[in-house]
């Protein structure tokens, strides 16, 4: 069974304090790893897709990386508006099913 | 209207009521989904429709009944629900079904009394 584990469960940072969010996975035949951002009271918003180990994607202060066992979402010099829950999901192509982690709630203090 | 819109945003119902959640996508996508989001749990896939045909029913109780009349609209009919069904129900769409790049609506917050 596909498993996705995100850590830490919650993270509090000071504005400008860079850090990383972890997503470890156990799947048979990864076809894609996805990062989403979810603001309170809203649906998840797609951020990145990573397909193979060694791949990296960047968007503003966010950078996602992928190895054969885990993915990191690096946040450089975060701002309060980066506060949200970040979700990781894996796709194996079976039955159009994405397997999500529980998410990491990030709070950035001014 | 743009993106994926869901109505109602909030719904309170008794265990014997019948209600429906509505989702409409304005993106020209060919696949639509219902997900359930409960506190402290991962998003759970409930149903997938591709070109209006159901391709996945993820062992969902029969008290949840989906309907997809066309590629832009998706409904979730609710009847005889249980308190543990209280959750945020999210609709999503994608260009094709074989992808993890989903566009979500803002969700319908359901409370079952």
Interface residues (C-beta under 8 A of the other chain):
Chain A: X4 X32 X34 X41 X42 X43 X44 X45 X46 X49 X87 X89 X90 X91 X93 X95 X96 X97 X98 X99 X100 X101 X102 X103
Chain B: X4 X31 X40 X41 X42 X43 X45 X48 X50 X55 X56 X58 X90 X92 X97 X98 X99 X100 X101 X102 X103 X104 X105 X106 X107
